[in-house]
């Protein structure tokens, strides 16, 4: 269970950094950020693997590029679950999902042993 909380905290930290440097994302308060990070964590562990399996033929056809769309869809859905958070568009969700993955990797490397 501690791995879940580590991922949740790293997602929250990454979303906070994205909020500070991007005009495409906004959080009303810290609770909205925490709920959105929780939604991202849960969706990444439950729905995202199912979407990747179902979209496998399309992902192969596009040489893996469709996985960016799946990541954006998961991030966009997570923002819809939280009342105090907003994201500008689906296109912004796709680009910010790439940034989120990068930041999560950096923070995991720095903070998790």
N, C-alpha and C positions, 0 to 999 in steps of 0.2 A: 504494500500500500504506500510505502514511502516514495517509490518511484513515481506514482501518480501525482503526489504532492510536489515532487521535484519538477516534473513536467509542467504542472499547473503554475508554479511560481516562475519558471523560466518563460512560459507563454505570457504571463502577466508582465514580467519585466520587458520582454520584447515588444508587447503591445504598447506599453508605456513609452518606450523609446520611439516607436513608430508614431504615436500620438504627438510627441514633442516635435518631430521633424517633418510631419506630413500634414497637409491641409485636407487630405481626403478622409481622415479618420477623426472622430470626436467622441469623447466620453464626458458625460455629465458630471460624474464624480468617481471616486475610487471604487465604490461598490459596483458601478456599471462596468468598470475595467475588470474587476475580479470575476463578475458573472460572465463576461465575454470570454475571459481567459479560461474559465471553467468549461464553457460551451465548446471552445476550440479544442480543449483537451479531450473532452468526452467524444465529440464528433470525430476527432482524429483517430481515436481508439476503437470506435464502433462503426460509424457510417462510412468513413473513408476507405477502409479495406474492402467493404462490399462494393462501393462504387468503382474501385480499381479493378476488381474481378469482373464486374459487369461490363466495364468499358475497355477491357483488354483488347478486343479486336480493333477498336477505334484507336487505341493508344499505339498498337503495333503499326497500323496503317499510317499514322501521323509521325512515326518514328519517335514516339514518346512525348511529343508536344502536348497531347491531350491531357497528360497528367497535370500540366499547369492549370488547365481549365477545372479539373477535379479539385485541385488545391484551392483555387479561387472560389469554387462553389461551396466548399466546406467553410471557408472563412466568411463568405457572404451569409451563409446560413447561421453561423455562430453570432454574427452581428444582429441578425433578426430575432434571436432568442433573448437578447438583452434590451430592456427598454431605454436605458440611458446612453446607448452607444449608436453611432451612425457611421456609415461608410458611403462615400460619394456615389459609386456605381459598381457594377459587376466587373468592369475593366479595371477599376482601381483595386478591387478585391484580388484579381489575378496577379497584378503587379505587387501588391502588398503581401500576398502569400509567399512570393519569392523572397521578399525582404524578410518576412517573418521566419522562414526556414533558415535563411542565412544567420539572422540574429540568434535564433534558438541554438544553432550549431556553435556559434561563438560563445554564448553564455554557458552552454553545457560543457564546453571545453574548459572554460575558466572556472566554473563553480562546482561542477560535479566530477568526482574522482573515479 
